[in-house]
């Protein structure tokens, strides 16, 4: 078990390092040369580099040290372990990727590719249950004292203030391209964290639920769960069928249900990712019991 744990931890730390390197490339090669401020410590660092010529990596160190001291005091060392590593490695990565020549491109290309790189980097770090410190850590600290305010609103306020400062320093045009990049970052992060194996969650309410279940199992080869339900208006008991299928199988499912019962009630919801037999397998090493 210990060996499995060590391998899992090593894999996580390697993923953090790869993710942060990709993130640093996005900042040094695309964001910083074009002065694209997308919030966060990186946005603040770009502003300070332009105004005071303070290197990006140094700003990251100066800002994160007091934040982690307070964070450890509030949340404990276990909370901060991976995030300290992440924040420290961000400074290292910003330093060694600063030697990569910046891409000489227009604002649109920089905002798009910068967003792709930064989003991919942040996504990999989050998948490793870590963070890069900075504004998300500041938001956690503020949340500790202002418990009634949602943490996402705190983060939006912090990043919003940095973006507004960037707007005054670099102008409206670059702020608009920064918003494009923020949108791309959010989409890439969501894809990496939540997955791309989209499926459909289907609830079927019918007087002929047994017949429908038999036909679906015969033709789709999918597991089905029957849930006991009761119509509030009629007072009649009826079974609700629950099934998760692929997007491609949805049309066939609807056809089968309507062939058995034209009055069946079908509820369809989007599912971002399904892990398990018949779909995808977990992407973590997991715990293996010793024998």
Secondary structure, DSSP 8 states (H G I E B T S, - for coil): -HHHHHHHHHHHHHHHHHHHHHHHHIIIIIIHHHT---SHHHHHHHHHHHHH---HHHHHHHHHHHHHHHHHHHH-HHHHHHHHHHHHHHHHHHHHGGGS------HHHHHHHHHHHHHHHHHHHHHTT----THHHHHHHHHHH-TTS-HHHHHHHHHHHHHHHHHHHH-HHHHHHHHHHHHHHHHHHHHHHH-S--EEEEEEE-TTHHHHHHHHHHHH----EEEEEE-TTT--EEEEEEEEEEHHHHHHHHHHHHHH-TT-EEEEEEES--BSTTSB--SS-------
